[in-house]
Amino acid sequence: MGNVAELDTTRLVIAAIIGLALLLVLIIKFKVHAMLSILIGAIAIGLIAGMPFEEIVTAVDDGIGNTLKGIALLVGLGSMFGAILEASGGAQTLAVTMVKKFGDEKAAWALGITGLVISIPVFFDAGLIILIPLAFSLAKRTKKSSLFYAIPLLAGLAVGHAFIPPTPGPVLVATMLNVELGWVILVGVCCGFFAMIVAGPVWGAICGKKFYVPVPDQIANQEDIDESKLPSFASVVTIIMIPLVLIILKSVAGVVPALAGVAPLFNFLGQPFAALLIATLAAMFILGTRHGYTMPELEKILTKSLEPTGLILLVTACGGVLRYILQYSGLGEIIGNAVASINLPIVVVAFLVAALVRICVGSATVAMTMAAGIVAAMPEIASLSPMYLACVVAAVAGGATVCSHFNDSGFWLVRSLIGLDEKTTLKTWTIMETLVGGTGFIVALIISFFV
């Protein structure tokens, strides 16, 4: 922007401190909605920094427009895709089959892997509500603590929700950093796999031995799942893999000379919106109409699935405004220079910023949004390789996952569903979330050293 060079550095730093502090105070102290808080904080930064009014307006327009054009369709299609998988019983099919194949002794591993896979297309809350009865039924059968099975399931759900597109969080960060989702999926799967192991079966076994949590009474008397009405395991896995495989093929075809002839086709089919559209249509047919759903019934399921997307999109769009205010005011360059002077890798900076916001605000979405906005405004980002940027995305996701406590809705959902007190929830769930985020970040940092 034209006035960047004219803005005083000290004033810019003061503006950033005041604006971000205002944002946090509005959310934490006054409970103002995250969308309004981020927008007010971003505009305050621009005004205090001395940006002309027309440049602030431009930053708001660019932030909303450029951010939403990258994720609006993906969030909508992803919600539809997950809703069909949820309504058809596909999530339960995957869980039941995996537990049978692994057996009771290794059921914790089966639940961790199932949670990871299911949370890619299904929102965390929905996946937990659908699958927690299976964890309880295993605990009832084996007479072990519910945590022995619930923690691996929770870890898998948290990993898929944080690290692997097309879930909204990593899609948002990837869009703001302008990195292809194929690389984000590859790095996210690596980070997520190790995070799931450490925070899931390993930590779950420790929690299961240390804290005996009985199966809730309402679950103990519940009938087992009627498996005859569930879709087949093969069909569920195939449908879930469609978007992931297509998106990865797009990225691989662009760098492998042997695939040059089919690269244009893969480039189209691997566009995230096209891959998700194909997967959603396949789910409508295979899990929907073939299992007795009428088109009017499917239409109701799909329409209801879009209800929570408005909140996600608006919070994300306001995060885009924050990013462009930081960039157009020149704050991104100042932050970039400060990072360079202290010799911290951008991967580490991304994790720390996201973690600080997560601890203060509680919302993973807000933490990802703010961290991505700050990092994306740094000039060095444009020169980094796609793989390194994917590591930055994973670092942001890791930071936005750690330290879930009283200000996080997930903390209270887990507490109420499993039947824990606050102290035990802090000693189990909070540590599990920190292990998920921390392990994922460490893996991303190691990968970044080689790219």
Secondary structure by P-SEA (a helix, b strand, c coil): ccccccccaaaaaaaaaaaaaaaaaaaccccccaaaaaaaaaaaaaaaacccaaaaaaaaaaaaaaaaaacaaaaaaaaaaaaaaaaaaaaaaaaaaaaaaacccaaaaaaaaaaaaaaccccaaaaaaacaaaaaaaaaaacccccccaaaaaaaaaaaaccccccaaaaaaaaaacccaaaaaaaaaaaaaaaaaaacaaaaaaaaaaccccccccccccccccccccccaaaaaaaaaaaaaaaaaaaaaacccccccaaaaaaaaacaaaaaaaaaaaaaccccccccccaaaaaaaaaaaacaaaaaaaaaaaaaaaaaaaaaaaaaaaaaaaaaaacccaaaaaaaaaaaaaaacccaaaaaaaaaaaaaaccccccccaaaaaaaaaaaaaaaccccccccaaaaaaaaaacccaaaaaacaaaaaaaaaaaaaaaaaaaaaac
